[in-house]
Amino acid sequence: MDSLASWGITCLPLRHNNRVPCSITWPLPTFSFYKLNTDESSWGNSRAAEGGGIIRTSMGIPMAGFVLCFGFASNIVVESLALLEGIRLYLDEHLSPIIVETDSQILSDMIPGKAQVS
């Protein structure tokens, strides 16, 4: 069985420090579009960090993905490298048209043109 509810991605974290479980949803892209989502994970700024991404269809079906270790770097550097790797994957797989999502407001602000952070 695939992790994260076979890519439907509903996550219920354990109760910790009086936090209550929450559901995480993933909005489908516009019909006939693909969606690239990227993110980073680190043990703090300028420490060991990883980044990853996934490209899904407008039906939510995973088409391609990656996870990479970027070594020691700042959060914004790893967010940027994950986005770059996701764009390379998109170009290699010839998946078009595409919507790109990042949760980094700083990275989104650095990209010219229309950008929204989800």
N, C-alpha and C positions, 0 to 999 in steps of 0.2 A: 504494500500500500504506500502511495506517495505521502510525503509529509505535508503538513498544513492542509489537511482535508482535501487531498487530491487537487491542490492549487486553487480551491475556492477561498482559501486563506481566511478562516475564522479562527481567532486565537483567544483563549481565555486564560490569562495569567493567573498564577496562584495568588491568593490573598497574602499580602505582605505589607507590613507597616500601615495597617488600616486602609489599604487600597482595595477597591472592589474590582472584580473581573469586568472586562470590557470586550466588546466585539470589534474587530477590525474588518472593514470592508474594502473592496477594491472596485471602483467604478469602471465599467466597461468603456473602452474608447468608442468614438463615433463609428458607425457601421462601415466596414471595409478598411478601417485603419488598423494599424498595429500600435501597441503601446510598449515603450521602453521605460521600465522603472529601475532606478539605480539607488544605491545607498552605501554607506560605509559603516564600519564598526571598529572601534579602537578601545584601548585601555586607558584613554586619556589623550590629551593633545600632545603631539610629538612622541608618541609611543607606538608599539607594534599595532599595525592596522591592516584591515582587510576591506575589500570592496566587492560588490557584486551587482548583478543586474539580471533582469529577465525581460524577454520580449514575448508578448501574448497577442493573440488575435482579438477581434472585436467580440468574439464569443468566450474569451478568457482562456483559450487553449494555449499552453506554453509552446513556443516555437524554437526558442534558443535562450541560453542563459550562461552565466559565468560566475565564478567566485575566485578572487585572486588575493594573494598576500602581497602587500605593497611595502612591507618592512616598516621602518620607523619614519613617520611623517605626520604632519599636522592634519587635522580633520578636513580642512578645505582642500588640501593637496590630494588627499585620498578620495574625497567626493569628486574632485575634478578628474582624477585618473579613472575612477569607476565610470563616470559619464563618458570619457573618451573611449574606454574599452567597449562600452555599450554601443556607441556610435560606430566603432570599427566592426563590431559584430553585426549591426544592422546593415552596414554596407556590404560586408562579406556574404550575408544571407540574402541580399537583394529584397528586403522586406520594405515595401513602400505602399502608401504613405504612412508616416509614423508620427506619433505623439510622444514626447519625451517628458517624463515626470521626475522631479527631484524634490526632496524635502529640505534642501539647503537654500535658504533665502539669499545668502551671500553669493552662492554659485549662480542662482537664477538672475540676480541683479547684474552679474558680470556678462551675461549673454545678451547681445543686442537683439532688438526685435521684441515681438510679443512673447512674454513669458509669464507663467503663473506657477505658484508654488502650492502643492497640495499637501 
